[in-house]
Amino acid sequence: MKKINFILFVFICVIATAQKTNLAPSKPVTDEYFGTKIVDEYRNLENLKDPATVNWMKSQADYADSILDKLPYKQYFINERLKFDKRSGYKVSNLKITGNDLYFYLKQTADEKIEKLYCRKGFKGKEEILYDPSTFISRFDPASRQKHNFTINYINPSWDGRKIAISLSENGKETSEVIIMDVKTKHIYPHVITNLEPTNIGQVKWLEDNNSFFYTYFPLIDSDSPEYNKNTEVTFYRLGEDPKKHKNVFSKVNNPELNIDESRFPGIVQFNQDDPYFIGNLGDVDDYTDTFIIDRKDFEQGIKSWKPLYYKADKVYEKKPLGKELYFMSGYNSPNFKLCKTNLEKPDFKNPEILVPEKKDEVIQSFELTKDGMYYTTTKNGVDSRFYLYKNGKDTPIKLPFVAGSVEIQTKGKDYPHVWVYCSGWANETRRYKYNIKTNQFNEENLIPPTKYPEFEGAVIREISIKSRDGEDIPLTLIYDKNLKRNGNTPVLIEAYGSYGTIHTPFFAKSYLMWAKKGGIIAIAHVRGGGEKGDRWHKAGYKQTKPNTWKDLIDCTEYLIKEKYTSKHKVAIWGSSAGGITIGRAITERPDLFKAAIISVGSTNTIRDEVTPNGPGNVPEFGTVTKPDEFKALLEMDAFHHIRKGEKYPATLITAGINDSRVVSWIPTKFAAKLIVNDVSDNPIFLKIDYEGGHGGGVDLLHTYANLGEIFAFAFWQLGHPDYQPKENTKK
């Protein structure tokens, strides 16, 4: 034991020395906001083409790789995940079902790197492969097949299932290209649609002629351009036309009378084949939108008659048109939401017809319209889901096959009775069930055969609430092995997010269960800023109230220490993207409380967000530096500007994606640079840069496992797990 401790001591000293002798170049800039002068010591690192910046980032990335690659738990993690994949054989995602019962989905076998597109007729039909993305040749780079990795990120079949739109992106980039396939012949139409976003937002929405569709076009896809993400437009496209001559039908340029802000994202709401209206959103990160409507007859005649339908203040959340009526979730005077409808010819969103009133202890999450009525789901504290049917004025709870942490609904549309639910939990693999309304029974219809994981049988899931400093009940999920001893010596990894009203819903978390199997505790802190308790919970961690987000995390940590689950030398915290605010401010406010922190592609320099491609769209969530009160809020949540000289900070792993346009790689880079120069502890600080990825998606599975494995390996190393400390030759 003494020899191991000595080796570890030498190893840590080597790391600390190496970090302190490779400091980032610094060229300070002083900005003034409303009389407050702010010094930015590393503004120069925002220039990602500056050789000094490029070289420092590369040196840090190489150094991080040289250490992290040798941590024992990383390879164990990768091997276990691959073993689990082989056990299940394959995975399926993105299932789409047409009215004529064609199933389209992505499938990946255990020995494949990427998902491929498949089709079958009905649940029991014969499977047929349609498309392998490795054959894709980008219109931007004809040699891309040899040097880039394309993945399918979105699919959408036409109403009759004879054609399918396939969206592809490379290396985690935030832009995609779309090809159209004839399903029967597998013929790929010659024109490639470019300049889309690889998410549901703005993707292809087919019209009933099965030959034309809407999509949202991004004029510039160079994330270095100041015009990136600006002046996007809804485009109408008909197969056979040249997509370069796109028809702009809803945008700032096409509709100046609507006063559309250049940073908003126009998009068409999903419609039915016979709906008399088209509805257009102006999207950003806000839950609510400014929304417009046009009569379909006017659209077909080329008449620009778009007019306002409702505004953000009406607090309309998810919505679904049905003929001349609109069904929607309303947050107006209902923070847990209510289900309503209104007539589109005489709409009233503040006094609509209420179908399902707001529930006291449950938050309405989603709904779908079918021939048999409206099915909807709710959640309590984000971890306890329920399933209901509203029909003919009656609201009926439906008992699920098992107690589910999360439930998702899938249907074939308003004209069909078919409804399926996906049920899952922290320790329950996702199961797909078809519901029979006549018998009130569920029949299992899994596209993947259920797989047994006996190694996880001893897992304990505890859903508790802890009292915060201001008396709020903060939901806290704990995952650990049944043989855990509460002696204050258990490694704990706490994950937290808390932005955009996003709910951290349960899923079958093999990575968490692996950690518990090795003697650790996983904790998920459902902090304010998320949506676990509805819109009220979101707004309690938003702009000026944002400090509640990281203070809730601090309160959860102190609770776990007080109750002897762990001690402060055994706690690591982890957050991604906007969760970087949560983790960054927790360690800058209470550096003494944590042994380690992981900030994955995290937002840590919020007063500079607005100069990034994704920044203007985030103003509704975090604020703008152009308003005094919101500037103060942004400065308060800015972890970069709360780093103090001479402080002892936890061991920190900071990651960035070179293709990330949401949290540009210079944001984590600046945070790492400043943390390294000001920290006086012996704890390592790593800047890990993924030169083949972006914000986390769009990479192959092995790449994903390697990135995740490093996170868990770093945490186990820093929290002192005896089986996963560096070996003697790691320092070489």
C-alpha positions in Angstrom: 0.0 0.0 0.0 2.8 2.4 0.8 4.4 1.7 -2.6 1.1 2.4 -4.4 0.6 5.7 -2.5 4.2 6.8 -3.3 3.7 6.0 -7.0 0.4 7.9 -6.9 2.0 10.9 -5.2 4.8 11.1 -7.8 2.3 10.7 -10.6 0.2 13.6 -9.3 3.3 15.8 -8.8 4.4 15.1 -12.4 0.9 16.1 -13.7 0.8 19.3 -11.6 4.3 20.3 -12.8 3.5 19.7 -16.4 0.4 21.8 -16.3 2.0 24.7 -14.6 4.8 24.9 -17.1 2.5 24.9 -20.2 0.4 28.0 -19.6 -1.9 29.5 -22.3 -0.9 32.8 -24.1 -2.7 35.7 -22.5 -3.7 39.0 -24.1 -6.2 40.7 -21.7 -9.1 42.8 -23.0 -11.2 45.1 -20.8 -14.9 45.5 -21.6 -17.3 47.9 -19.8 -20.9 47.1 -19.2 -23.1 49.7 -17.6 -20.2 51.1 -15.6 -18.7 47.8 -14.7 -15.3 47.0 -16.1 -14.6 43.3 -16.9 -11.2 42.0 -17.6 -11.0 39.0 -20.0 -7.5 37.6 -19.6 -7.9 35.1 -22.5 -9.9 36.9 -25.2 -7.1 36.0 -27.6 -8.1 32.3 -27.3 -11.3 33.1 -29.0 -9.4 33.2 -32.3 -9.4 29.5 -33.2 -7.2 30.3 -36.3 -4.4 31.9 -34.3 -1.4 29.5 -34.4 -0.6 30.2 -30.7 -4.2 29.2 -29.7 -4.2 26.2 -32.0 -0.9 24.9 -30.7 -1.8 25.4 -27.0 -5.1 23.6 -27.5 -3.4 20.8 -29.3 -0.7 20.5 -26.6 -3.3 20.3 -23.9 -5.4 17.8 -25.8 -2.4 15.6 -26.4 -1.4 15.8 -22.8 -4.9 14.9 -21.6 -5.1 12.0 -24.0 -1.7 10.7 -22.8 -3.0 10.4 -19.2 -6.7 9.5 -19.7 -6.0 6.8 -22.3 -4.1 4.9 -19.6 -6.6 5.0 -16.8 -7.7 1.4 -16.2 -11.5 2.0 -15.9 -11.7 3.5 -19.4 -10.8 0.3 -21.2 -12.9 -1.7 -18.8 -15.9 0.6 -19.5 -15.5 0.3 -23.3 -15.2 -3.5 -23.1 -18.2 -3.9 -20.9 -20.4 -1.7 -23.1 -19.3 -3.6 -26.2 -20.0 -6.9 -24.3 -23.5 -5.6 -23.5 -24.1 -4.7 -27.2 -23.1 -8.2 -28.3 -25.5 -9.6 -25.8 -28.4 -7.7 -27.1 -27.2 -8.2 -30.7 -28.4 -4.8 -32.1 -30.1 -1.6 -31.2 -33.0 0.2 -33.0 -33.9 3.9 -32.9 -36.0 6.6 -34.7 -38.9 4.3 -35.5 -41.5 5.9 -37.9 -44.8 4.2 -38.8 -46.9 5.2 -41.8 -50.6 4.9 -42.0 -50.2 1.9 -44.3 -48.2 0.2 -41.6 -44.7 0.6 -43.0 -42.0 0.6 -40.3 -38.9 2.7 -41.0 -36.1 2.7 -38.4 -32.3 2.9 -37.8 -30.6 -0.3 -36.7 -27.0 -1.0 -35.7 -25.6 -4.4 -34.9 -23.0 -5.0 -32.2 -20.1 -5.2 -34.7 -21.1 -2.1 -36.7 -19.9 1.5 -36.1 -22.9 3.3 -37.4 -26.7 2.9 -37.8 -28.3 1.9 -41.1 -31.8 2.5 -42.4 -34.2 -0.4 -42.5 -37.8 -1.0 -43.5 -40.5 -3.7 -42.9 -44.2 -4.1 -43.5 -45.9 -4.3 -40.1 -44.4 -5.3 -36.8 -43.9 -8.9 -37.9 -42.8 -8.1 -41.5 -39.6 -9.1 -43.2 -36.8 -6.7 -42.5 -35.0 -5.0 -45.5 -32.0 -2.7 -45.5 -32.6 0.5 -47.4 -29.5 2.7 -46.9 -26.0 2.5 -45.5 -24.7 6.1 -44.8 -21.1 5.0 -45.4 -22.0 5.2 -49.1 -22.9 8.8 -48.9 -20.9 11.3 -50.9 -21.3 14.9 -49.7 -22.1 17.5 -52.3 -19.6 19.8 -50.5 -16.7 17.3 -50.7 -16.9 14.5 -53.3 -13.9 12.8 -51.6 -15.7 12.7 -48.2 -16.4 9.0 -48.4 -12.7 8.4 -47.9 -12.0 10.9 -45.1 -15.2 11.6 -43.2 -17.8 9.7 -41.1 -21.4 10.4 -42.0 -24.3 9.3 -39.7 -28.0 9.4 -40.2 -29.6 11.8 -37.7 -33.2 12.0 -38.9 -35.6 10.1 -41.2 -39.1 11.0 -42.4 -41.2 8.9 -44.8 -43.8 10.4 -47.1 -47.4 9.9 -46.1 -47.7 6.8 -48.4 -44.3 5.4 -47.4 -43.1 5.4 -51.0 -40.3 7.9 -50.4 -38.2 8.7 -47.4 -36.1 11.7 -46.5 -32.7 10.8 -45.0 -30.7 13.5 -43.1 -26.9 13.0 -42.7 -24.2 14.9 -40.9 -20.5 14.3 -40.4 -18.3 14.2 -37.3 -20.8 15.8 -35.0 -21.4 18.9 -37.1 -24.5 20.9 -36.5 -25.5 21.0 -40.2 -26.9 18.2 -42.4 -27.6 17.2 -45.9 -30.8 15.4 -47.0 -31.3 12.8 -49.7 -34.6 11.4 -50.9 -35.0 7.7 -51.6 -37.6 5.8 -53.6 -38.4 3.0 -51.1 -39.4 0.4 -53.6 -36.5 0.8 -56.1 -34.0 2.2 -53.5 -33.2 4.9 -56.1 -31.6 8.0 -54.7 -33.0 11.2 -56.3 -30.1 13.2 -57.9 -30.6 16.4 -56.0 -29.2 16.7 -52.4 -30.9 19.2 -50.1 -28.2 21.1 -48.1 -28.0 23.6 -45.3 -30.3 22.0 -42.7 -30.0 21.4 -39.0 -29.6 17.7 -37.9 -32.5 17.7 -35.5 -36.3 17.6 -35.7 -36.3 21.4 -35.8 -36.8 22.5 -39.4 -36.5 19.0 -40.9 -38.5 17.7 -43.8 -42.4 17.8 -43.5 -44.1 16.1 -46.4 -47.3 17.4 -48.1 -50.1 14.9 -49.0 -49.0 14.8 -52.6 -45.9 12.8 -51.4 -43.8 14.8 -53.8 -43.1 18.0 -52.0 -42.2 19.2 -48.5 -41.2 22.1 -46.3 -37.9 22.4 -44.5 -35.9 25.1 -42.8 -32.9 26.4 -44.8 -29.8 27.9 -43.2 -28.3 30.4 -45.7 -24.8 30.1 -44.1 -23.3 26.9 -42.5 -19.9 28.3 -41.7 -19.9 28.5 -37.9 -17.1 31.0 -38.0 -19.3 33.5 -39.9 -21.0 36.2 -37.9 -24.1 35.5 -40.1 -24.3 31.9 -39.1 -27.7 30.8 -37.8 -29.2 34.2 -38.9 -32.1 34.8 -41.4 -33.1 31.2 -41.7 -36.1 30.5 -43.8 -38.8 27.9 -44.4 -38.4 26.6 -47.9 -40.9 24.8 -50.1 -39.4 22.1 -52.3 -40.8 19.8 -55.0 -38.9 16.7 -56.1 -37.1 17.2 -59.4 -36.5 20.9 -58.8 -33.0 22.4 -58.3 -32.7 22.9 -54.5 -30.4 25.8 -55.1 -33.4 27.7 -56.4 -35.2 27.2 -53.2 -38.6 28.8 -52.7 -38.6 30.9 -49.5 -42.1 30.9 -48.1 -41.8 32.0 -44.4 -38.9 34.1 -43.1 -37.7 37.6 -42.2 -36.8 38.2 -45.9 -40.0 36.8 -47.3 -42.3 38.4 -44.7 -40.9 41.8 -43.6 -44.4 42.8 -42.4 -44.1 40.1 -39.6 -41.0 41.8 -38.0 -39.2 38.5 -37.6 -35.9 38.8 -35.7 -32.9 37.6 -37.7 -31.9 35.2 -34.9 -35.2 33.4 -34.7 -35.7 30.0 -36.4 -38.9 29.8 -38.5 -40.4 26.3 -38.9 -43.6 24.6 -39.9 -45.7 22.8 -37.3 -46.4 19.2 -38.2 -49.8 19.1 -40.0 -52.3 16.5 -41.2 -53.0 15.8 -44.8 -56.4 17.6 -44.9 -55.7 20.5 -42.5 -56.9 23.8 -44.0 -54.1 25.8 -42.5 -50.3 25.8 -42.2 -48.9 27.0 -38.9 -45.4 28.5 -38.6 -43.3 28.9 -35.4 -40.5 31.4 -34.7 -38.3 29.1 -32.6 -35.6 29.8 -30.1 -34.7 28.0 -26.8 -37.9 29.3 -25.1 -40.6 26.9 -24.3 -43.1 29.3 -25.8 -43.1 30.8 -29.3 -44.5 33.6 -31.5 -46.6 31.7 -34.0 -48.3 32.6 -37.3 -50.9 31.0 -39.5 -51.8 31.0 -43.2 -54.8 29.6 -45.1 -53.7 26.7 -47.2 -55.6 28.0 -50.2 -53.7 31.3 -50.0 -50.4 29.5 -49.8 -51.2 27.4 -52.8 -52.0 30.6 -54.8 -48.8 32.3 -53.7 -50.6 34.8 -51.5 -48.5 36.0 -48.5 -51.3 36.1 -46.0 -49.4 34.9 -42.9 -50.8 36.5 -39.8 -50.2 36.2 -36.0 -51.9 33.3 -34.3 -50.5 33.8 -30.8 -47.5 35.2 -29.0 -45.1 34.0 -26.3 -47.2 35.6 -23.6 -50.1 33.2 -24.4 -47.9 30.4 -23.1 -48.8 27.8 -25.7 -46.5 24.8 -25.4 -46.9 21.6 -27.5 -49.7 21.9 -30.1 -51.3 19.7 -32.8 -53.7 21.0 -35.4 -56.8 18.9 -36.3 -58.8 20.4 -39.1 -60.1 23.8 -37.9 -59.1 23.2 -34.3 -55.9 23.3 -32.4 -55.2 21.1 -29.4 -52.4 22.3 -27.2 -50.7 22.3 -23.8 -51.2 25.6 -22.0 -48.9 27.1 -19.4 -51.1 30.2 -19.0 -51.8 30.4 -15.2 -51.0 26.7 -15.2 -47.3 26.0 -14.4 -48.0 22.2 -14.5 -49.9 22.7 -17.8 -53.4 21.9 -18.9 -54.7 20.4 -22.1 -56.9 22.7 -24.2 -58.4 23.3 -27.7 -59.4 26.3 -29.6 -61.0 27.1 -33.0 -58.5 28.4 -35.5 -61.0 30.6 -37.1 -61.7 32.4 -33.8 -58.8 31.4 -31.6 -58.7 32.2 -27.9 -55.6 31.1 -26.1 -56.1 32.7 -22.8 -59.6 31.4 -22.4 -59.7 28.2 -24.4 -61.9 25.2 -23.9 -60.1 23.3 -21.2 -60.1 19.5 -21.7 -57.8 18.4 -18.9 -57.3 20.8 -16.1 -53.9 21.3 -14.5 -53.0 18.6 -12.0 -51.6 19.5 -8.6 -48.7 17.1 -8.3 -48.2 16.0 -11.9 -46.8 17.8 -14.8 -48.4 17.1 -18.2 -45.6 16.1 -20.5 -46.9 15.1 -23.9 -50.1 14.1 -25.8 -51.1 12.5 -29.1 -54.4 12.5 -31.0 -55.9 9.3 -32.3 -59.2 8.0 -33.6 -60.1 6.8 -30.1 -59.3 10.1 -28.3 -56.4 11.9 -26.8 -53.7 10.0 -25.0 -51.3 11.9 -22.7 -48.5 11.4 -20.2 -47.6 13.2 -16.9 -44.6 13.1 -14.6 -44.1 13.6 -10.9 -40.7 15.1 -10.0 -39.5 14.0 -13.5 -39.1 10.4 -12.4 -42.6 8.9 -12.0 -44.6 8.8 -15.3 -48.4 8.2 -15.7 -50.5 7.4 -18.8 -54.1 8.7 -19.5 -56.8 8.7 -22.1 -59.2 11.7 -22.6 -62.3 10.7 -24.5 -65.7 12.2 -24.8 -65.1 14.5 -21.8 -63.8 11.7 -19.6 -60.3 11.6 -18.2 -59.2 8.0 -17.5 -55.9 6.8 -16.0 -54.5 3.7 -17.6 -52.3 1.4 -15.5 -49.0 0.8 -17.2 -47.4 -2.7 -17.5 -44.9 -1.7 -14.8 -44.0 1.4 -12.7 -42.2 3.5 -15.3 -39.8 6.4 -14.8 -40.5 7.7 -18.3 -43.2 7.0 -20.9 -43.3 8.0 -24.5 -46.3 7.7 -26.8 -46.3 6.7 -30.5 -49.3 6.6 -32.8 -50.0 6.4 -36.5 -52.0 9.7 -36.5 -55.5 11.1 -35.9 -57.3 8.6 -38.2 -56.0 5.4 -36.5 -56.7 3.8 -33.2 -53.2 2.4 -32.8 -51.1 3.5 -29.9 -47.9 2.3 -28.4 -46.0 3.3 -25.3 -42.3 3.0 -24.5 -41.7 2.4 -20.8 -38.3 2.6 -19.1 -36.5 3.4 -15.9 -33.0 3.7 -14.4 -32.8 -0.1 -14.0 -35.4 -1.1 -16.6 -34.6 -1.7 -20.2 -37.0 0.2 -22.5 -40.0 -2.0 -23.4 -42.5 -1.2 -26.2 -46.2 -2.1 -25.7 -49.2 -1.8 -28.0 -52.3 -0.7 -26.1 -55.7 -2.3 -26.8 -58.5 0.0 -25.7 -61.2 -2.6 -26.0 -59.5 -5.0 -23.6 -57.5 -2.4 -21.6 -54.5 -4.6 -22.1 -50.9 -4.0 -23.2 -49.2 -6.4 -25.6 -45.4 -6.3 -25.8 -44.1 -5.4 -29.3 -40.3 -4.9 -29.0 -38.2 -4.4 -32.0 -35.3 -5.6 -29.9 -35.6 -8.9 -28.0 -35.4 -8.2 -24.2 -32.0 -8.8 -22.8 -31.1 -9.9 -19.3 -28.4 -8.2 -17.3 -27.9 -10.3 -14.2 -24.9 -8.2 -13.1 -27.3 -5.3 -12.4 -29.8 -7.3 -10.3 -28.6 -5.8 -7.0 -29.1 -2.2 -8.1 -31.2 0.0 -5.7 -33.0 3.1 -7.0 -34.1 5.7 -4.4 -36.1 8.7 -5.4 -36.0 11.2 -2.5 -36.4 14.9 -2.0 -34.0 17.0 0.1 -34.6 20.4 1.7 -32.7 23.3 0.1 -31.3 26.3 2.0 -34.6 28.2 1.1 -37.0 25.4 2.0 -37.6 23.9 -1.5 -37.9 20.2 -2.0 -35.2 19.2 -4.5 -35.8 15.8 -6.1 -32.7 13.6 -5.9 -32.2 10.2 -7.6 -29.7 7.8 -6.0 -28.5 4.6 -7.7 -26.3 2.2 -5.8 -25.7 -1.5 -5.0 -27.9 -3.1 -2.3 -24.8 -4.0 -0.3 -23.8 -0.3 0.1 -22.5 0.7 3.6 -23.2 4.3 4.5 -19.9 5.0 6.1 -19.1 8.2 4.4 -16.4 6.6 2.2 -18.3 5.8 -1.0 -17.4 7.5 -4.3 -20.3 9.6 -5.5 -20.8 11.0 -9.0 -23.5 13.6 -9.1 -24.9 14.7 -12.4 -26.8 17.9 -12.8 -28.2 20.1 -15.6 -31.0 22.6 -14.9 -31.8 24.6 -18.0 -34.5 25.2 -20.6 -37.1 23.4 -18.5 -35.5 20.1 -19.6 -36.4 17.1 -17.5 -33.7 14.5 -16.6 -36.0 11.6 -17.3 -35.1 8.0 -16.3 -33.6 5.7 -18.9 -31.9 2.3 -18.8 -28.6 3.7 -17.7 -26.0 1.0 -18.1 -23.1 3.4 -17.4 -24.7 4.4 -14.0 -25.4 0.8 -13.1 -21.8 -0.2 -13.9 -20.6 2.6 -11.5 -22.9 1.2 -8.8 -21.7 -2.3 -9.4 -18.1 -1.2 -8.7 -19.2 0.3 -5.3 -20.0 3.8 -6.2 -23.2 5.9 -6.0 -24.7 7.8 -8.9 -26.8 10.8 -7.9 -29.0 12.9 -10.3 -29.8 16.2 -8.8 -33.0 17.5 -10.4 -32.1 21.2 -9.8 -34.2 24.3 -10.5 -34.0 25.4 -14.1 -35.2 22.0 -15.3 -38.8 21.0 -15.8 -39.3 18.3 -13.2 -41.9 20.4 -11.4 -43.3 22.3 -14.4 -42.8 25.8 -15.6 -42.4 27.1 -12.1 -39.4 24.9 -11.6 -37.9 26.1 -14.8 -38.4 29.8 -14.1 -36.8 29.3 -10.6 -33.5 28.6 -12.3 -33.6 31.1 -15.1 -31.8 34.5 -15.8 -31.8 36.3 -12.4 -32.9 33.2 -10.5 -30.2 31.1 -12.1 -28.1 30.8 -8.9 -30.7 28.4 -7.5 -29.4 25.9 -10.1 -25.9 25.5 -8.7 -26.9 26.2 -5.1 -29.4 23.3 -5.3 -26.5 21.1 -6.4 -24.4 22.3 -3.5 -27.4 21.5 -1.1 -27.7 18.0 -2.6 -24.0 17.4 -2.1 -24.1 18.6 1.5 -27.1 16.4 2.2 -25.2 13.3 0.9 -22.2 14.2 3.1 -24.4 14.8 6.2 -26.3 11.5 5.7 -22.9 9.7 5.5 -23.4 8.5 1.9 -20.0 10.0 1.2 -17.5 12.7 2.2 -16.3 15.8 0.3 -13.1 13.9 -0.7 -15.3 11.3 -2.4 -17.6 13.6 -4.5 -17.3 14.3 -8.2 -19.9 16.4 -10.1 -20.7 16.3 -13.8 -22.6 18.4 -16.2 -22.8 19.0 -19.9 -23.6 21.9 -22.2 -25.7 24.3 -20.2 -24.9 22.1 -17.2 -21.5 23.7 -17.5 -23.0 26.7 -15.7 -24.2 24.4 -12.9 -20.8 22.6 -12.4 -18.6 25.6 -13.2 -20.3 27.9 -10.6 -20.6 25.1 -8.0 -16.8 24.6 -8.0 -16.0 28.3 -8.1 -18.5 29.0 -5.3 -17.6 26.0 -3.1 -14.3 24.5 -4.3 -13.8 22.9 -0.9 -16.9 20.7 -1.3 -15.8 18.6 -4.3 -12.8 16.4 -5.1 -13.4 16.3 -8.8 -15.5 18.0 -11.5 -16.3 17.1 -15.1 -17.5 19.8 -17.5 -18.5 18.3 -20.9 -18.7 20.8 -23.7 -19.9 23.2 -21.0 -21.1 26.8 -21.0 -18.7 28.6 -18.7 -18.3 32.1 -20.2 -21.9 33.3 -20.4 -21.2 37.0 -20.9 -19.6 36.1 -24.2 -22.3 33.7 -25.4 -24.0 36.2 -27.6 -20.9 36.5 -29.9 -21.1 32.7 -30.6 -23.3 31.1 -33.4 -25.8 29.7 -30.8 -25.7 32.7 -28.5 -28.5 34.9 -29.8 -31.0 32.0 -29.6 -30.1 31.5 -26.0 -31.0 35.0 -24.9 -34.6 34.0 -23.8 -33.1 31.5 -21.4 -30.1 33.2 -19.9 -30.4 36.9 -20.9 -28.5 39.5 -22.8 -25.6 41.8 -21.9 -27.4 44.7 -23.5 -29.8 45.0 -20.5 -28.4 46.0 -17.1 -30.3 43.5 -15.0 -29.7 40.6 -17.4 -26.0 41.5 -17.7 -25.7 41.1 -13.9 -27.4 37.8 -14.1 -25.1 36.6 -16.9 -22.0 37.8 -15.0 -23.2 35.9 -11.9 -23.6 32.6 -13.8 -20.2 33.1 -15.6 -17.8 30.5 -14.1 -14.8 31.9 -16.0 -15.1 35.3 -14.3 -15.5 33.7 -10.8 -12.2 31.9 -10.9 -10.1 33.3 -8.1 -6.3 33.5 -7.9 -4.7 31.4 -5.3 -7.7 29.1 -4.8 -7.5 25.3 -4.5 -9.9 23.9 -7.1 -11.0 20.3 -7.5 -9.5 18.0 -10.1 -11.2 19.1 -13.3 -11.8 17.4 -16.7 -13.0 20.0 -19.2 -14.0 18.7 -22.7 -14.6 20.5 -26.0 -15.7 19.4 -29.5 -13.8 21.1 -32.4 -17.0 20.9 -34.5 -19.3 22.3 -31.8 -21.3 25.3 -32.8 -23.5 25.3 -29.7 -20.7 25.7 -27.2 -17.8 26.8 -29.3 -14.5 25.1 -28.3 -12.9 28.4 -27.2 -15.3 28.6 -24.3 -14.0 25.4 -22.5 -10.5 26.4 -23.6 -10.6 29.8 -21.9 -12.0 28.2 -18.7 -9.3 25.6 -18.6 -6.5 28.2 -19.3 -7.7 30.5 -16.5 -8.3 27.6 -14.0 -4.8 26.2 -14.6 -3.0 29.5 -14.0 -4.9 30.4 -10.9 -5.2 27.0 -9.1 -2.7 26.3 -6.4 -3.7 22.8 -5.6 -2.0 19.6 -6.7 -5.1 18.5 -8.5 -4.9 17.9 -12.2 -6.8 20.0 -14.7 -7.3 18.5 -18.1 -8.5 20.1 -21.4 -9.8 17.2 -23.6 -10.6 18.2 -27.1 -12.5 15.9 -29.5 -11.1 16.7 -32.9 -13.6 14.3 -34.5 -16.8 15.5 -32.8 -19.0 18.4 -31.9 -21.6 18.8 -29.1 -21.8 15.1 -28.4 -23.9 13.6 -31.1 -23.2 12.4 -34.7 -20.3 10.2 -33.9 -19.9 6.4 -34.0 -20.7 4.3 -31.0 -17.1 3.3 -30.1 -16.2 7.0 -30.1 -19.1 7.7 -27.7 -18.0 4.9 -25.4 -14.4 6.2 -25.3 -15.6 9.7 -24.4 -17.9 8.4 -21.7 -15.3 5.9 -20.4 -12.9 8.7 -19.8 -15.4 10.6 -17.7 -16.1 7.7 -15.4 -12.4 6.7 -15.4 -11.3 10.2 -14.4 -13.9 10.2 -11.6 -13.0 6.8 -10.1 -9.3 7.8 -10.3 -9.8 11.1 -8.5 -12.2 9.6 -5.9 -9.6 7.0 -5.0 -11.2 3.7 -6.1 -8.4 1.2 -5.3 -9.0 -0.9 -8.5 -8.8 2.0 -10.9 -5.7 4.0 -9.9 -3.0 4.7 -12.5 -0.4 1.9 -12.9 3.2 2.4 -12.3 4.1 2.8 -16.0 1.4 5.5 -16.5 3.8 8.2 -15.7 6.2 7.3 -18.5 
